[in-house]
Amino acid sequence: MEYRRLGNSGMYVSEIAYGNWITHGSQMETEAAAKCVRAALDVGITTFDTADVYAGTKAEVVLAKALKGVRRESYELFTKVYFPTGTGKNDRGLSRKHIMESCNASLKRLNTDHIDLYQAHRFDVETPLEETLSAFDDLIRQGKVHYIGFSEWTADQISQALKIQDARGYNRFVSSQPQYSALWRVIEANVVPLSMKEGIGQIVWSPMAQGVLTGKYLPGKKPPAGSRATDKKSGAKFISGWMRDEVLNAVQQLKPIADAHDLSLSQLALAWVLQNENVSSAIMGATKPSQVKENVKASGVKLSADVMKSIDVVLGNLPEKKTDHDATPRPRA
């Protein structure tokens, strides 16, 4: 495992992070999740990403149990706030009330006295940005949070926030958590250049395009039983947009490239993401320890410019690059 600084902060993160978006508390029982977390620790993963909303708050609890007994200073714990965690109007969004209450609730569920990185899970169009940033800054000053970041914000939203943080002397954002893969390149046009300039690192989710880039989905054939594409509780709606024969055919054409470099398609997908110098870490999920052990081999892989170009040729115009796919939901609608 290799490690990178998170943006221009002094904290290092593992190039591969372990995320439990649709696994812990949803697909997996506590003991199965613990085995995956132990496997992650064994191969050098130190970065663990979750969110209060995952599995209706159960994911944080399961992750805490899996990490019980592990020296707290030996890993980086990330979580998020924004999406509904209750039925009330104030049980969502980025108001000061919800941020403070959610942070305290996450600390209890995670069984810790601090969160290494606390992230705004989306941009809140209903709350004054200054209110949100003030609350985040207070959490850092209280010692409950070490660093702050955001997920799926536009370049304009990031710029607005940084101006306020600089003007008010608030602690700055150090991270961005966007979707990013060889098939989803929306951040490349605006978010990455701005982040490079401002010292913000990307912690990317879905580097394997919800599993499509693993090659397990074949054109003209039904998805394997038990796979994400067949499980409505496991993100089937997120993967449905990629389940087109033209995409699945192209992924199969990537296999000779992967084979030539002694990589699986999963490892190639992760390695592709890590070639972007603005990426601090790529988040992977797993339901089996064997998946953890396989995927972690992507860390440290260097792909030449020719290999990157050959991947582009295979994928052609399939990758999504338009920047109008990041509309923020209204949290209290």
ZAMARGU-4260 file (C-alpha; in steps of 0.2 Angstrom, whole numbers, plus 5000, padded with zeros to 4 digits):
<rodrens>
0) 5000/5000/5000 | 5006/5017/4996 | 5000/5033/5004 | 4996/5051/4998 | 4993/5068/5007
5) 4975/5073/5008 | 4976/5089/4998 | 4989/5101/5005 | 4985/5095/5023 | 4998/5086/5033
10) 4987/5070/5035 | 4991/5055/5024 | 4978/5043/5018 | 4980/5026/5010 | 4978/5026/4991
15) 4964/5014/4992 | 4951/5018/5005 | 4938/5006/5012 | 4920/5012/5010 | 4904/5005/5017
20) 4891/5014/5007 | 4880/4999/5002 | 4888/4985/5012 | 4889/4987/5031 | 4872/4986/5039
25) 4863/4983/5022 | 4871/4969/5012 | 4882/4962/5026 | 4880/4956/5043 | 4892/4963/5057
30) 4904/4948/5057 | 4906/4948/5038 | 4909/4966/5038 | 4922/4964/5052 | 4931/4951/5041
35) 4932/4964/5027 | 4938/4978/5038 | 4952/4966/5046 | 4957/4961/5028 | 4958/4980/5024
40) 4969/4983/5039 | 4980/4968/5035 | 4984/4975/5018 | 4988/4992/5024 | 4972/5002/5021
45) 4971/5015/5035 | 4957/5026/5027 | 4939/5021/5031 | 4924/5031/5024 | 4906/5031/5029
50) 4891/5042/5031 | 4877/5045/5044 | 4864/5041/5031 | 4871/5024/5025 | 4860/5010/5029
55) 4849/5022/5040 | 4864/5026/5052 | 4868/5007/5054 | 4883/5008/5043 | 4892/5019/5056
60) 4888/5007/5070 | 4894/4991/5060 | 4910/5000/5055 | 4913/5005/5074 | 4911/4987/5079
65) 4923/4981/5065 | 4936/4993/5071 | 4934/4990/5090 | 4951/4987/5098 | 4961/4995/5084
70) 4972/5009/5090 | 4962/5025/5085 | 4978/5034/5080 | 4982/5021/5067 | 4968/5024/5055
75) 4958/5039/5047 | 4939/5039/5050 | 4928/5049/5038 | 4910/5052/5038 | 4897/5064/5031
80) 4882/5075/5035 | 4867/5081/5024 | 4855/5068/5019 | 4840/5064/5030 | 4843/5054/5046
85) 4825/5056/5053 | 4808/5062/5048 | 4809/5080/5055 | 4812/5095/5044 | 4828/5099/5054
90) 4835/5081/5052 | 4843/5085/5036 | 4853/5098/5026 | 4868/5108/5032 | 4860/5120/5045
95) 4870/5123/5061 | 4857/5113/5071 | 4858/5098/5060 | 4877/5098/5058 | 4880/5099/5077
100) 4867/5086/5081 | 4873/5075/5067 | 4891/5076/5072 | 4887/5072/5090 | 4876/5057/5084
105) 4890/5051/5072 | 4903/5052/5086 | 4892/5041/5097 | 4888/5028/5083 | 4907/5027/5078
110) 4912/5026/5097 | 4926/5039/5095 | 4929/5056/5102 | 4934/5063/5085 | 4931/5062/5066
115) 4947/5064/5055 | 4937/5071/5040 | 4919/5077/5041 | 4911/5080/5024 | 4896/5090/5018
120) 4888/5076/5008 | 4880/5088/4996 | 4878/5107/4994 | 4863/5114/5004 | 4854/5127/4993
125) 4842/5131/5007 | 4855/5136/5021 | 4866/5151/5020 | 4884/5145/5016 | 4891/5155/5030
130) 4881/5146/5042 | 4887/5129/5036 | 4905/5135/5036 | 4904/5143/5053 | 4897/5127/5060
135) 4911/5116/5052 | 4924/5128/5059 | 4917/5127/5076 | 4918/5108/5076 | 4937/5109/5072
140) 4940/5121/5085 | 4930/5110/5098 | 4942/5096/5093 | 4928/5085/5087 | 4933/5086/5069
145) 4951/5087/5062 | 4948/5091/5044 | 4933/5096/5033 | 4928/5092/5015 | 4913/5091/5004
150) 4905/5078/4991 | 4898/5082/4974 | 4900/5101/4974 | 4902/5111/4958 | 4917/5122/4955
155) 4907/5138/4958 | 4901/5131/4975 | 4918/5127/4980 | 4925/5144/4975 | 4911/5153/4985
160) 4915/5142/5001 | 4934/5146/5000 | 4931/5164/4998 | 4920/5164/5014 | 4933/5153/5023
165) 4947/5165/5019 | 4938/5181/5023 | 4932/5174/5040 | 4948/5165/5045 | 4939/5148/5045
170) 4948/5132/5043 | 4948/5128/5024 | 4941/5112/5015 | 4955/5100/5011 | 4945/5087/5002
175) 4932/5083/4988 | 4923/5067/4987 | 4916/5066/4969 | 4911/5051/4958 | 4926/5047/4946
180) 4930/5033/4935 | 4936/5030/4917 | 4918/5031/4913 | 4913/5046/4923 | 4925/5060/4921
185) 4914/5075/4925 | 4926/5083/4938 | 4940/5084/4925 | 4935/5100/4917 | 4932/5112/4932
190) 4933/5104/4949 | 4950/5096/4947 | 4959/5112/4940 | 4952/5122/4954 | 4956/5109/4967
195) 4974/5108/4961 | 4975/5127/4963 | 4967/5127/4980 | 4976/5112/4988 | 4960/5101/4989
200) 4962/5082/4986 | 4950/5071/4978 | 4943/5055/4988 | 4934/5047/4974 | 4919/5035/4975
205) 4914/5022/4962 | 4931/5021/4954 | 4924/5005/4946 | 4908/5013/4939 | 4897/5003/4952
210) 4906/4987/4947 | 4904/4989/4928 | 4923/4991/4925 | 4926/4974/4934 | 4920/4965/4918
215) 4908/4954/4927 | 4893/4960/4917 | 4893/4953/4900 | 4884/4960/4885 | 4869/4951/4880
220) 4868/4941/4896 | 4859/4943/4912 | 4868/4950/4927 | 4875/4937/4939 | 4864/4932/4953
225) 4867/4942/4969 | 4877/4956/4960 | 4873/4974/4963 | 4864/4975/4946 | 4851/4963/4953
230) 4849/4970/4971 | 4838/4985/4973 | 4845/4987/4990 | 4863/4987/4984 | 4863/5001/4972
235) 4855/4993/4956 | 4848/5010/4951 | 4865/5018/4951 | 4872/5004/4939 | 4857/5003/4927
240) 4864/5018/4916 | 4879/5008/4912 | 4871/4991/4908 | 4871/4994/4889 | 4879/4982/4877
245) 4890/4996/4870 | 4897/4999/4887 | 4899/4981/4892 | 4907/4977/4875 | 4920/4991/4878
250) 4924/4985/4895 | 4928/4968/4889 | 4940/4976/4876 | 4950/4983/4891 | 4954/4965/4896
255) 4969/4963/4884 | 4976/4979/4891 | 4974/4973/4909 | 4981/4956/4905 | 4997/4964/4897
260) 5001/4972/4914 | 4996/4957/4925 | 4981/4967/4931 | 4963/4962/4934 | 4950/4974/4926
265) 4946/4980/4944 | 4964/4984/4947 | 4965/4992/4930 | 4950/5003/4935 | 4957/5008/4951
270) 4975/5011/4944 | 4967/5022/4931 | 4959/5034/4944 | 4975/5034/4954 | 4985/5041/4939
275) 4977/5058/4942 | 4989/5067/4953 | 4974/5077/4961 | 4967/5060/4968 | 4972/5057/4986
280) 4962/5040/4988 | 4950/5029/4978 | 4936/5022/4989 | 4932/5003/4986 | 4918/4993/4994
285) 4919/4974/4997 | 4908/4960/5003 | 4922/4947/5004 | 4940/4949/5011 | 4946/4942/4994
290) 4940/4957/4985 | 4950/4968/4997 | 4965/4958/4994 | 4963/4959/4975 | 4959/4977/4973
295) 4973/4984/4985 | 4986/4978/4972 | 4981/4993/4961 | 4990/5004/4974 | 5007/5010/4967
300) 5003/5004/4949 | 5010/5016/4936 | 5002/5017/4919 | 5011/5024/4905 | 5004/5038/4894
305) 5002/5025/4880 | 4992/5014/4891 | 4981/5028/4896 | 4978/5033/4878 | 4974/5015/4873
310) 4961/5015/4887 | 4954/5031/4880 | 4953/5023/4862 | 4944/5008/4868 | 4931/5018/4878
315) 4929/5031/4864 | 4914/5043/4867 | 4906/5033/4881 | 4914/5042/4896 | 4902/5055/4903
320) 4911/5072/4904 | 4897/5085/4904 | 4897/5096/4920 | 4878/5097/4921 | 4876/5080/4930
325) 4879/5087/4948 | 4863/5095/4952 | 4861/5096/4971 | 4845/5089/4979 | 4834/5099/4990
330) 4836/5091/5007 | 4819/5097/5014 | 4809/5094/4999
</rodrens>
